[in-house]
Amino acid sequence: MSTAAPTLALDTALAACSVAVTLPDGRASARTIPMERGQAEALVPLIASVLEEAGLEPAAVGRIAVTVGPGSFTGLRVGLATARGLGLALGCPVEGITVGEALADAVLDEAPDACVLVLIDSRRGDLFAQTFQGRDAHGLPRPLDDPRALPPDAARAAATQAGILLVGDGVARLDLGEAGPALPDPVRVARLAGRRPADAVRPPVPLYLRPPDARPAPNGGRLWA
């Protein structure tokens, strides 16, 4: 993992707008604003604020990390478009980190060998789920399955298996008691970036588990026939 330059992390996948910058000496600056909507208007000013707090010009950023999902369609588009645009402008790599990786990693700090079920409220009736156990050779949470969308009953059944630790905002949705953090920590997102070997880096491409609600209008979107 390269620590030669600061890493900027962006997260707009769920019900918040979050930015962090981590420095080579281990220091970090971060801000999170809870919000269901409005990330498009909030993100760029928040980036400027966090960089100013860290005493950095944008040109000092050496890597950008961004959450790629699962999450809201609109939120993911905002974060990914901003990250890709900044990467082009600054000439630095942009790496995708899944919401599941960021949330599971927080639990694994406290229980390194645990089996962790990430549950994310899709806001559309079902839940996004993925299971991790321990970390791989690169220090990333090791997935036991692929992320998937589950109806509430199936998510509850998965969550009540013996020995499973829970994390994510879907835990409160199912009223399953105490759990790890509900939202990704942008500092953690930044620190997960760069752990994969160069040929395995996740691109900044959205992780969508199902199609959006929006459908083309029957007349092709015209206001009249």
Buried (B, 14 or more C-beta within 10 A) or exposed (E): EEBEEBBBBBBBBBBBBBBBBBBEEEEBBBBBEEBEEBBBEBBBEBBEEBBEEBEBEEEBBBBBBBBBBBBBBBBBBBBBBBBBEBBEEBEBBBBBBBBBBBBBBBBBEEEEEBBBBBBBBBBEEBBBBBBBBBBEEEEBBBBEEEBBBBEBEBBBEBBEEEEBBBBBBBBBBBEBEEBBBBBBBBBBBBBBBBBBEEEEBBEBEBBEBEEEEEEEEEEEEEEEE
